């Protein structure tokens, strides 16, 4: 017999959000790990807020909402708040009841400065990596480093001479054929921290930020990362800073592409007791800084194979995580979201590596 649509909704439904999420759904492990790492930041959250006044939106909820944006490729904070209204899985992940009112999208903007001031995103990433180390998921001896570009939230028409006033009219700058434009003389009126850079010869120059990631070689997890201006600090310089911040004492190796085959990087790595497994960059007029003392070992060849896993991190962050083009202006805000996406990537990988 053909079934008929019932027009009368049931007046009462006895169901919980936890029952609606499948028991074997991978997001359950992600949520459990995220809650445990965030609970270790309680003292930091207490320092962020005053003792009196109205209760704020829990900072844990705002951070987990940023994770949902990366996990489900939500394009904006406003669209995220709209989806929380009807998506029961989102409400369950954020520890919200079915009838609880959704916070406004402006809550992210109002609380972002507070989260930036206390470096919450970087501390959260540190807690995630510490948990991975306790579970023996991260190598303590072999690492890789690389960098990529994040396109800024600014158009090429906003890149104008520094001494010119911002009159709000971008149309007269729509055609700049034949004009020389440099970061020394021009800047974006939309985002002054975005720099004009060309990724490779023959490609178009774009306004970008530079993202640098340090990866461990056992399971391809992010150890540390940073976002800087695309011009000013080179990739080897930022890589050395990541190595100083994250690596333990003891002899370790770091794999990298040939862009890191410079005298300064190789020398400073060896001074830090780091063996540079850098791809050799040599031509008829240029000698590589990596000689046979390093390249003859099987570990060097293995590092050159494993270091390519870091492209998977960049690929996931740019596609699913939405970091290909920044949603925010400035290095600090772009770095905050990129760091949260990196932490989310680690949690997603850990949920697959840990026993169920």
KOLGU-141608 format. One line per 10 residues: number of its first residue (from 1); their letters; for each residue x, y, z of N, C-alpha, C, O. Coordinates in steps of 0.05 Angstrom, whole numbers. Example, Ala and Ser with C-alpha at 12.3 -4.5 7.8 and 13.67 -1.06 7.14 Angstrom:
// KOLGU-141608
1 = AS = 264:-114:156:246:-90:156:264:-66:156:285:-66:169  257:-45:142:273:-21:143:258:1:157:268:23:161
END
This chain:
// KOLGU-141608
1 = XXXXXXXXXX = 17:-24:0:0:0:0:18:25:0:38:26:14  10:44:-16:25:69:-18:23:85:8:1:89:19  46:93:18:46:110:42:38:138:36:43:148:14  26:151:55:17:179:52:33:197:71:40:189:93  38:221:62:52:241:78:34:250:100:12:259:96  46:250:125:31:259:148:35:289:151:58:299:153  14:305:151:16:334:153:18:343:182:26:366:187  11:326:201:11:333:229:38:325:241:45:302:242  54:345:251:79:340:264:73:329:292:53:336:305  90:311:301:87:301:328:93:323:348:111:339:344
11 = XXXXXXXXXX = 78:323:370:80:344:389:104:341:408:114:360:419  114:316:410:136:311:429:153:289:418:143:269:409  179:294:418:199:274:409:220:270:431:233:289:438  222:246:441:242:240:462:267:230:449:271:207:444  285:249:443:311:242:430:332:262:439:326:286:445  356:253:441:378:271:449:397:274:424:397:258:406  412:295:425:431:300:403:452:278:401:460:271:379  459:267:424:479:246:423:469:221:409:485:206:397  443:216:410:431:193:396:430:197:366:430:178:351  430:222:357:428:228:329:454:224:314:455:220:290
21 = XXXXXXXXXX = 477:226:329:503:223:317:511:193:318:511:182:339  517:181:295:524:152:295:548:147:313:566:163:315  547:124:326:567:117:346:595:114:332:615:119:345  596:106:308:621:102:294:629:125:276:647:123:259  616:147:280:623:171:264:650:181:272:655:184:296  668:187:253:696:195:261:697:221:276:716:227:290  676:238:274:676:263:288:674:260:319:681:278:334  665:236:327:664:231:356:692:231:368:696:243:390  711:219:355:738:218:365:750:246:364:765:254:382  745:261:342:755:288:339:745:305:362:760:321:374
31 = XXXXXXXXXX = 719:303:368:708:319:390:720:312:417:726:329:433  723:286:422:735:277:447:763:288:451:770:298:472  780:286:430:807:296:431:807:327:435:823:337:450  790:341:420:789:370:422:781:379:450:793:397:461  761:366:461:752:373:488:774:369:509:778:385:527  789:347:506:811:342:525:833:362:522:844:371:543  840:370:498:861:390:494:851:418:504:867:433:516  826:425:499:816:451:507:814:452:538:817:474:549  808:430:551:806:430:580:833:437:593:833:447:615  855:432:579:881:439:590:887:469:587:907:478:598
41 = XXXXXXXXXX = 870:484:573:874:512:570:855:528:588:851:552:584  844:515:608:824:529:625:836:553:639:824:574:641  861:551:649:873:574:663:878:597:644:876:620:652  884:591:619:887:613:599:861:626:594:860:651:592  839:611:592:813:623:587:804:640:611:791:660:608  811:631:635:804:647:659:818:674:659:806:694:668  843:675:649:857:700:648:846:719:627:850:743:629  832:709:607:822:725:585:798:742:593:793:763:581  783:734:613:758:747:620:759:758:648:773:748:665  744:779:653:742:791:679:724:774:697:710:756:688
51 = XXXXXXXXXX = 726:779:723:711:763:742:682:770:743:665:754:749  675:796:737:648:804:737:636:807:710:649:801:689  610:817:709:597:821:683:581:797:674:579:777:688  569:800:651:552:778:640:570:756:630:592:760:620  560:731:632:575:709:621:578:711:591:559:718:577  602:706:581:607:707:552:601:680:539:595:661:552  603:680:513:602:655:498:627:639:505:649:651:504  625:614:513:649:600:521:670:600:499:664:594:476  695:607:505:716:608:485:720:581:472:728:579:449  715:559:487:718:532:476:698:529:453:705:516:433
61 = XXXXXXXXXX = 674:540:455:654:538:434:663:553:409:658:544:387  674:577:413:683:592:390:706:578:375:707:578:350  724:566:390:746:552:377:737:526:363:746:520:341  718:512:375:707:488:362:691:496:338:689:480:319  678:519:338:664:528:315:683:533:292:677:528:269  707:544:298:727:547:277:736:520:266:742:518:242  737:500:283:743:473:273:722:462:254:729:450:234  697:468:260:675:459:243:677:472:215:671:459:195  686:497:214:690:510:189:710:496:172:707:494:147  731:485:184:751:470:170:742:442:162:747:433:140
71 = XXXXXXXXXX = 729:429:181:721:401:176:699:399:154:699:380:139  681:419:153:659:417:134:660:439:113:640:444:100  683:452:110:688:472:89:665:493:88:654:498:67  660:505:111:640:527:112:655:552:104:676:559:115  643:567:86:657:590:73:660:614:91:678:630:88  641:618:110:642:643:126:631:637:153:617:618:157  637:655:172:626:652:199:596:657:200:582:645:216  586:674:182:557:678:181:543:654:171:522:646:182  554:640:151:542:616:142:544:594:163:526:576:165  565:594:179:568:574:200:545:578:221:533:558:229
81 = XXXXXXXXXX = 540:602:229:519:607:249:492:599:237:475:590:252  488:604:212:463:596:199:460:565:200:438:555:204  482:551:195:480:522:194:477:510:222:464:490:225  489:523:242:485:513:270:456:513:277:447:497:293  440:532:265:412:534:271:396:509:265:378:501:280  404:495:244:389:471:235:404:445:235:393:424:232  431:446:237:447:422:236:451:411:264:465:423:281  439:388:270:441:377:297:469:367:303:477:368:327  484:358:284:511:349:289:529:373:298:545:370:315  524:396:286:539:419:294:533:427:322:551:434:338
91 = XXXXXXXXXX = 507:426:329:499:432:357:511:412:377:521:420:398  511:387:369:523:367:387:553:372:391:563:370:413  567:379:369:596:383:371:602:407:388:623:408:402  585:427:388:589:452:404:576:450:432:576:470:446  566:427:439:553:423:465:530:443:470:527:455:491  513:446:449:490:463:450:465:445:450:465:423:438  444:454:464:419:439:464:404:445:438:411:463:423  382:430:434:366:435:410:352:462:410:347:473:389  346:472:433:330:497:435:348:521:441:338:544:442  373:517:445:391:540:452:394:559:429:398:550:406
101 = XXXXXXXXXX = 393:584:434:396:604:413:424:605:403:443:602:418  427:608:376:453:609:364:465:637:368:452:657:365  491:637:374:504:663:377:507:677:350:507:664:329  510:703:350:512:718:326:540:716:314:559:712:329  542:720:288:569:718:275:588:739:284:612:735:283  577:762:294:595:783:304:610:775:329:629:788:337  601:753:342:615:744:366:644:736:360:662:739:376  648:726:335:676:718:328:693:743:326:716:743:337  683:765:314:699:789:312:704:802:339:726:812:344  684:801:356:688:814:383:708:799:400:721:811:417
111 = XXXXXXXXXX = 710:773:396:727:757:414:754:751:401:772:740:414  757:757:375:782:749:361:807:763:373:828:751:376  804:789:379:827:804:390:836:792:416:860:790:422  817:783:432:823:771:458:838:745:454:857:739:468  829:729:435:842:704:429:870:708:418:888:692:423  873:728:401:899:734:390:919:744:411:942:736:411  909:760:429:927:771:450:939:749:467:962:751:475  924:728:472:934:706:489:944:683:473:949:661:484  947:686:446:958:665:429:945:638:433:958:618:436  918:639:434:903:615:440:906:594:419:908:570:425
121 = XXXXXXXXXX = 906:602:393:908:582:372:934:567:373:934:543:370  956:581:377:982:568:378:984:550:403:996:528:401  972:558:425:973:542:449:956:517:445:963:495:455  934:520:431:917:496:425:932:476:408:931:452:412  946:486:387:962:469:370:983:455:387:989:431:382  995:468:406:1015:456:423:1003:433:439:1016:412:443  979:438:450:966:417:466:960:393:449:962:370:458  952:398:424:946:375:406:971:359:400:970:335:400  993:373:394:1018:359:389:1028:344:414:1040:322:411  1024:355:437:1032:341:462:1017:316:465:1027:295:474
131 = XXXXXXXXXX = 991:317:459:974:293:461:984:272:441:984:248:447  991:280:417:1001:262:397:1027:249:406:1032:225:401  1044:264:419:1069:253:429:1064:232:451:1077:211:452  1044:238:468:1038:218:490:1027:192:478:1031:171:490  1014:194:455:1004:170:442:1024:157:423:1018:138:409  1049:168:423:1071:157:406:1064:158:377:1071:140:361  1051:180:369:1043:184:341:1063:202:326:1061:205:302  1081:214:340:1099:234:328:1128:225:331:1136:215:352  1144:229:310:1172:224:312:1186:246:327:1178:269:325  1207:239:342:1222:259:356:1250:263:344:1267:277:355
141 = XXXXXXXXXX = 1255:251:320:1281:252:308:1281:262:279:1300:273:270  1259:257:265:1259:263:236:1235:281:229:1212:276:236  1242:303:215:1222:324:209:1226:334:181:1246:328:167  1206:349:171:1207:362:145:1196:390:148:1180:395:166  1204:408:130:1195:435:131:1190:445:102:1203:437:83  1170:462:99:1164:473:73:1146:497:77:1136:502:99  1141:512:55:1125:536:57:1106:537:33:1111:525:12  1085:553:35:1066:558:13:1055:586:16:1061:600:35  1039:594:-3:1028:621:-4:998:619:2:984:601:-8  988:638:17:960:642:22:951:668:9:962:689:15
151 = XXXXXXXXXX = 933:666:-10:924:690:-24:909:709:-4:891:700:11  915:734:-5:903:754:13:875:762:4:868:759:-20  859:772:23:832:781:17:834:810:7:825:829:20  847:814:-16:851:840:-27:854:837:-57:867:819:-66  843:855:-72:844:854:-101:869:868:-111:881:885:-97  877:862:-136:901:875:-147:896:905:-152:915:921:-153  871:913:-154:864:941:-158:870:958:-133:873:982:-135  872:944:-110:878:959:-86:908:964:-82:915:978:-63  924:953:-99:953:956:-97:962:981:-111:964:982:-135  966:1002:-95:970:1029:-106:995:1041:-93:1006:1030:-75
161 = XXXXXXXXXX = 1004:1064:-104:1027:1078:-91:1022:1085:-62:999:1092:-55  1042:1082:-46:1039:1086:-17:1031:1115:-10:1017:1120:9  1041:1134:-26:1036:1162:-20:1009:1172:-31:1003:1196:-28  994:1154:-43:968:1163:-54:946:1158:-34:945:1137:-21  928:1177:-31:906:1174:-12:886:1153:-22:882:1149:-46  873:1140:-3:853:1120:-9:826:1133:-13:813:1140:7  819:1138:-38:794:1152:-44:771:1133:-48:748:1142:-53  776:1107:-46:755:1087:-49:748:1080:-77:731:1063:-82  760:1093:-97:754:1088:-125:775:1069:-136:798:1077:-141  767:1044:-140:786:1024:-151:785:1021:-181:802:1009:-193
171 = XXXXXXXXXX = 764:1033:-193:760:1028:-222:782:1040:-238:790:1029:-259  793:1063:-230:814:1075:-246:840:1060:-244:859:1066:-258  842:1041:-226:865:1024:-223:861:996:-234:876:978:-230  839:993:-249:832:966:-260:852:958:-282:855:934:-287  864:977:-296:884:971:-317:911:983:-309:914:1007:-306  930:965:-305:957:974:-297:978:962:-316:1001:957:-308  970:957:-341:988:945:-360:1011:964:-366:1007:988:-371  1035:953:-365:1059:969:-371:1069:985:-347:1090:998:-350  1056:985:-325:1064:1000:-301:1080:982:-283:1073:959:-278  1102:993:-273:1119:979:-254:1108:982:-226:1104:1005:-216
181 = XXXXXXXXXX = 1103:960:-213:1093:961:-186:1110:944:-168:1114:920:-174  1120:955:-146:1137:940:-127:1127:944:-99:1113:963:-93  1135:926:-82:1127:928:-54:1140:951:-40:1131:961:-19  1163:961:-51:1176:984:-39:1161:1010:-43:1162:1027:-26  1147:1012:-65:1133:1037:-72:1103:1034:-71:1089:1055:-70  1092:1010:-71:1063:1006:-71:1055:989:-47:1071:975:-35  1029:991:-40:1018:974:-20:988:972:-25:975:988:-38  977:950:-14:948:946:-16:933:965:3:939:965:27  914:980:-7:899:997:11:878:981:27:868:991:47  872:957:18:854:939:32:868:925:55:858:923:77
191 = XXXXXXXXXX = 891:914:49:907:899:69:936:906:65:950:893:49  946:926:80:974:935:76:995:913:82:1018:915:73  988:893:97:1007:872:104:1010:851:82:1028:835:83  991:851:63:993:832:40:1015:843:21:1015:867:15  1031:825:11:1053:832:-6:1050:820:-34:1040:797:-37  1059:834:-54:1058:825:-82:1081:805:-86:1104:812:-82  1074:781:-95:1095:761:-99:1086:742:-121:1063:737:-125  1106:731:-135:1102:711:-156:1112:685:-146:1135:683:-138  1095:664:-147:1103:638:-136:1126:626:-152:1144:614:-141  1124:628:-178:1145:616:-195:1146:633:-221:1128:648:-228
201 = XXXXXXXXXX = 1168:629:-235:1172:643:-260:1150:635:-280:1144:612:-284  1138:655:-293:1117:650:-312:1089:651:-300:1069:651:-315  1086:653:-274:1060:654:-261:1054:683:-254:1071:700:-252  1028:688:-250:1019:715:-244:1026:723:-215:1026:706:-197  1033:748:-211:1039:758:-185:1012:764:-170:993:774:-182  1012:757:-144:987:761:-128:994:772:-101:1017:770:-92  974:783:-88:977:793:-61:974:769:-42:953:756:-42  995:763:-27:995:738:-11:1007:742:16:1020:762:22  1003:721:33:1018:716:57:1034:690:54:1028:674:36  1054:686:71:1070:662:69:1064:645:94:1065:654:116
211 = XXXXXXXXXX = 1059:619:89:1054:600:110:1077:580:111:1085:570:90  1087:574:134:1110:556:138:1101:534:158:1090:540:179  1107:509:151:1098:486:167:1122:468:173:1138:462:155  1124:459:198:1143:439:206:1128:413:211:1109:413:228  1135:391:197:1121:366:199:1139:344:210:1163:344:204  1128:326:226:1143:303:234:1139:281:213:1118:280:200  1158:263:211:1158:244:188:1145:218:193:1143:201:175  1136:212:218:1125:186:224:1097:184:212:1091:165:197  1079:202:218:1052:202:209:1043:227:194:1020:230:187  1062:245:190:1056:269:175:1039:289:190:1021:302:179
221 = XXXXXXXXXX = 1043:292:217:1029:311:233:1043:337:234:1068:338:232  1028:359:238:1040:386:240:1052:389:268:1038:386:288  1077:396:269:1091:401:295:1087:430:303:1081:436:326  1091:448:283:1089:476:288:1085:490:261:1091:479:240  1075:514:262:1071:530:237:1070:559:244:1068:567:267  1073:575:223:1072:604:226:1064:617:200:1069:606:179  1052:640:202:1044:656:178:1058:683:180:1057:696:201  1072:691:159:1087:715:159:1081:730:133:1067:720:115  1092:754:131:1090:769:105:1105:754:84:1125:741:89  1094:755:59:1106:739:38:1133:749:29:1149:735:17
231 = XXXXXXXXXX = 1139:774:35:1165:787:28:1178:797:53:1164:810:70  1203:792:57:1218:801:80:1232:779:94:1256:779:97  1217:759:104:1229:736:117:1228:712:97:1207:704:88  1252:702:90:1254:680:71:1245:654:83:1242:652:108  1240:634:66:1232:608:76:1253:595:95:1245:585:116  1279:596:88:1299:585:106:1299:599:133:1303:586:154  1295:625:134:1295:640:159:1272:631:177:1276:626:201  1248:629:165:1225:620:181:1228:591:189:1219:583:211  1240:574:172:1244:546:179:1263:544:204:1258:527:221  1283:560:205:1301:560:228:1287:568:253:1292:557:275
241 = XXXXXXXXXX = 1269:587:251:1253:596:274:1235:573:284:1232:569:308  1222:559:265:1206:536:273:1222:514:287:1213:502:306  1246:510:276:1263:489:288:1271:497:317:1272:480:335  1277:522:321:1285:531:348:1261:529:367:1265:522:391  1237:534:358:1214:534:375:1205:506:383:1196:501:405  1207:488:364:1192:462:368:1209:438:373:1200:419:385  1234:438:364:1249:413:365:1261:409:393:1270:428:406  1262:384:401:1275:377:427:1305:377:425:1316:379:403  1318:375:447:1347:373:447:1355:346:437:1342:326:442  1378:345:423:1387:319:412:1389:322:382:1380:341:370
251 = XXXXXXXXXX = 1402:303:370:1408:303:341:1383:295:326:1371:274:331  1375:311:307:1351:306:291:1358:312:262:1378:324:255  1340:304:244:1342:310:215:1318:326:206:1297:324:218  1323:343:186:1301:358:174:1303:357:144:1324:364:132  1282:348:131:1281:347:102:1269:372:90:1251:384:103  1278:380:67:1268:404:54:1274:403:25:1291:388:16  1260:420:9:1265:421:-20:1290:438:-25:1303:448:-7  1297:441:-51:1322:454:-58:1322:484:-53:1343:497:-54  1299:496:-47:1298:524:-40:1312:530:-14:1319:553:-8  1316:509:3:1330:512:28:1360:506:26:1374:506:47
261 = XXXXXXXXXX = 1370:500:3:1398:494:-1:1414:520:-3:1424:527:-24  1416:533:20:1432:558:22:1453:554:44:1451:538:62  1474:571:41:1496:569:60:1487:575:89:1495:561:108  1470:596:92:1461:604:119:1444:582:132:1448:575:155  1425:570:117:1407:550:128:1423:525:136:1419:515:158  1440:515:118:1454:490:124:1473:494:147:1476:477:164  1487:517:148:1506:522:169:1492:524:196:1501:512:216  1471:539:197:1457:543:223:1443:517:232:1441:512:256  1434:501:214:1423:475:221:1443:458:236:1438:446:256  1467:457:224:1488:441:236:1497:452:263:1504:437:281
271 = XXXXXXXXXX = 1496:478:266:1502:490:292:1481:483:313:1488:482:337  1457:478:305:1435:470:323:1433:440:327:1414:430:339  1453:425:317:1453:396:318:1431:384:302:1420:363:309  1424:397:280:1404:387:261:1418:380:235:1432:396:223  1413:355:226:1425:346:201:1406:355:178:1384:346:176  1416:373:160:1398:383:139:1396:363:115:1415:361:99  1374:349:113:1369:331:90:1355:348:69:1331:343:63  1369:366:57:1358:385:38:1364:375:10:1386:365:4  1345:378:-8:1349:370:-36:1371:387:-48:1372:412:-43  1389:375:-63:1412:389:-74:1403:407:-98:1388:399:-116
281 = XXXXXXXXXX = 1413:432:-97:1407:451:-119:1434:460:-130:1448:476:-118  1441:448:-152:1467:455:-164:1464:457:-195:1449:442:-208  1479:475:-206:1481:480:-234:1510:482:-242:1528:476:-226  1515:490:-267:1543:492:-275:1557:514:-260:1582:513:-256  1543:534:-252:1555:557:-238:1550:557:-208:1558:576:-194  1536:537:-198:1529:536:-169:1533:509:-158:1525:489:-169  1546:508:-135:1550:483:-120:1530:480:-98:1523:500:-85  1521:456:-93:1503:450:-71:1518:451:-44:1542:444:-43  1504:460:-23:1516:461:3:1514:434:17:1524:431:39  1501:415:4:1498:388:15:1518:370:0:1515:366:-24
291 = XXXXXXXXXX = 1538:360:14:1558:343:1:1553:314:7:1532:306:18  1571:297:-2:1568:268:0:1568:258:28:1558:236:33  1578:274:47:1577:265:75:1549:261:85:1543:245:103  1531:277:73:1502:275:80:1486:258:60:1470:241:68  1491:263:35:1474:251:14:1479:222:10:1462:208:-2  1501:211:19:1507:182:15:1492:164:33:1491:140:28  1480:174:54:1466:157:73:1438:150:63:1425:167:51  1428:126:69:1401:119:61:1380:137:74:1358:141:63  1385:147:98:1366:164:112:1361:190:96:1339:201:97  1381:199:82:1377:224:66:1358:218:43:1340:234:38
301 = XXXXXXXXXX = 1361:195:30:1343:189:8:1314:185:18:1295:192:5  1312:173:42:1285:169:53:1272:195:61:1248:199:57  1288:214:71:1277:240:78:1266:254:54:1246:269:55  1279:251:31:1270:264:6:1244:252:-3:1228:266:-17  1239:227:4:1213:215:-4:1191:224:16:1169:232:7  1197:223:41:1176:228:62:1169:258:63:1146:264:69  1188:276:57:1182:304:60:1159:313:41:1147:334:46  1153:298:21:1132:305:2:1104:302:15:1084:312:5  1103:289:38:1077:287:53:1067:314:61:1043:318:65  1085:333:64:1077:359:74:1058:373:54:1043:390:61
311 = XXXXXXXXXX = 1060:364:28:1041:375:8:1013:366:14:994:380:7  1009:343:27:982:334:34:970:353:55:946:358:55  987:363:73:978:382:93:969:407:80:947:417:86  985:418:62:978:442:48:953:438:31:935:455:30  951:414:18:928:409:2:902:408:18:882:420:9  902:395:41:878:393:57:871:420:69:847:428:69  891:435:78:885:461:90:874:481:69:857:497:76  882:478:44:873:497:24:846:489:12:831:507:4  840:464:11:815:455:-1:793:452:20:775:469:21  795:432:37:775:428:58:776:450:78:755:460:87
321 = XXXXXXXXXX = 800:458:87:803:478:108:797:506:99:793:524:116  797:512:73:791:539:63:813:559:68:806:583:70  838:551:68:860:570:73:872:579:46:891:595:47  862:569:24:874:577:-2:873:608:-5:893:620:-14  851:620:3:849:649:3:839:657:31:818:647:41  853:676:43:846:684:70:819:697:71:811:712:53  805:692:93:779:705:98:783:731:114:764:745:119  807:736:123:813:757:142:835:775:131:849:769:112  837:798:143:858:817:136:880:818:157:875:817:181  905:819:147:927:820:165:940:793:171:927:772:168
331 = XXXXXXXXXX = 965:794:179:980:769:184:969:755:209:967:731:209  963:770:230:955:758:255:929:743:252:927:720:261  909:755:240:883:741:237:884:718:218:872:697:222  899:721:196:903:699:177:918:676:191:911:653:187  938:683:206:953:662:221:937:648:242:940:624:246  919:662:255:901:650:275:884:628:263:883:606:273  871:635:240:854:615:228:870:592:216:862:569:218  893:598:204:909:577:192:919:558:214:921:534:209  926:568:237:935:551:259:913:533:269:917:510:275  888:544:271:866:528:279:860:506:259:853:483:266
341 = XXXXXXXXXX = 864:512:233:860:491:212:881:470:215:876:446:211  906:478:220:928:458:224:922:440:248:927:416:246  913:452:270:906:435:293:883:416:287:883:393:296  864:426:271:841:408:263:851:386:245:842:363:248  870:392:228:882:370:211:895:349:228:892:325:224  910:358:249:922:338:267:902:321:281:905:296:282  881:333:291:860:318:305:846:298:286:840:276:294  841:307:261:829:289:242:847:265:236:837:242:235  873:270:233:892:248:228:894:230:253:895:205:250  895:242:276:897:226:301:873:208:305:875:186:316
351 = XXXXXX = 849:218:297:825:201:300:826:176:283:814:156:290  842:177:262:845:153:245:868:135:255:867:111:251  888:147:267:911:132:276:907:118:303:917:96:308  891:131:321:886:119:347:867:96:345:849:96:328  870:76:362:851:53:362:823:63:370:821:79:388  803:52:357:775:61:363:767:49:390:744:54:399
END
